[in-house]
Amino acid sequence: MLRDDDAQVTPLMAVVMALLAGILVFAARLGVQAGDHARAEAAAEAAALAAVVGDTADAGRIAAANGAVLIALEAGPPVVATVRIGDVEATAAADVLVPPDS
């Protein structure tokens, strides 16, 4: 009788292991997506700032140095840069801050 009970546990464990593997893959993908999002935001901000103090070519180089592709750059004010890393897009704006006369 014990042997019959043991035979039922094996398929159940296979199903549980498959579910755990699926959860692990999902969690890993979610982590990659979050990392790409943070990197894309930083690259967009850097590209927008580079365009304010330089030009379009500078913005593209800075985006590439941060692992992103510059997909749009709108002249300002403010300058708005949009970049892509993987499936994630991020947009950031930058402008020149003029100090008030003292």
C-alpha positions in Angstrom: 0.0 0.0 0.0 2.9 2.4 0.6 4.2 1.9 -2.9 0.9 3.2 -4.4 1.0 6.3 -2.3 4.6 7.0 -3.4 3.6 6.8 -7.0 1.1 9.6 -6.6 3.7 11.9 -5.1 6.0 11.9 -8.1 3.6 13.5 -10.6 2.6 16.1 -7.9 6.2 17.0 -7.3 6.8 17.4 -11.1 3.9 19.9 -11.3 5.1 21.8 -8.2 8.7 22.0 -9.6 7.4 23.2 -13.0 5.4 25.9 -11.3 8.4 27.0 -9.2 10.5 27.2 -12.3 7.9 29.3 -14.0 7.8 31.7 -11.0 11.6 31.9 -11.1 11.7 32.8 -14.8 9.0 35.5 -14.2 10.9 37.0 -11.3 14.2 37.1 -13.3 12.5 38.8 -16.2 10.9 41.3 -13.9 14.3 42.1 -12.4 15.9 42.6 -15.8 13.0 44.9 -16.8 13.4 47.0 -13.7 17.2 47.3 -14.3 16.6 48.4 -17.9 14.1 51.0 -16.8 16.5 52.6 -14.3 19.3 52.6 -16.9 17.0 54.1 -19.5 16.0 56.9 -17.2 19.6 57.7 -16.4 20.6 57.6 -20.0 17.7 59.9 -21.1 18.6 62.4 -18.4 22.3 62.4 -19.4 21.4 62.7 -23.1 19.1 65.7 -22.4 21.8 67.4 -20.4 24.4 66.8 -23.1 22.1 68.3 -25.7 21.6 71.4 -23.5 25.4 72.0 -23.2 26.4 70.5 -26.5 24.5 69.3 -29.6 22.6 66.4 -31.0 25.7 64.4 -31.7 26.8 64.8 -28.0 23.4 63.6 -26.9 23.7 60.5 -29.1 27.2 59.7 -27.8 26.2 60.1 -24.2 23.1 57.8 -24.7 25.3 55.2 -26.4 27.9 55.4 -23.6 25.1 54.6 -21.2 24.0 51.6 -23.3 21.0 53.3 -24.9 19.9 54.4 -28.3 18.7 58.0 -28.7 15.4 57.7 -30.6 14.1 61.3 -30.3 15.5 64.7 -29.4 13.3 67.7 -29.3 14.9 71.1 -29.2 13.7 73.2 -26.3 13.5 74.9 -24.2 13.4 72.5 -22.6 15.3 69.9 -24.5 13.5 66.5 -24.4 15.5 63.3 -25.0 13.9 59.9 -25.5 16.1 56.8 -25.4 15.6 53.0 -25.6 17.3 50.1 -23.8 15.9 46.8 -24.8 12.1 47.0 -24.7 12.1 50.0 -22.4 11.8 53.7 -23.4 12.5 56.6 -21.2 12.1 60.4 -21.7 13.7 63.2 -19.8 13.8 67.0 -20.2 16.6 69.5 -19.4 16.9 73.2 -19.6 19.4 75.9 -18.9 18.8 77.5 -15.5 19.6 81.2 -15.6 20.4 82.6 -12.2 18.5 85.8 -11.2 20.4 89.1 -11.3 21.8 89.9 -7.9 
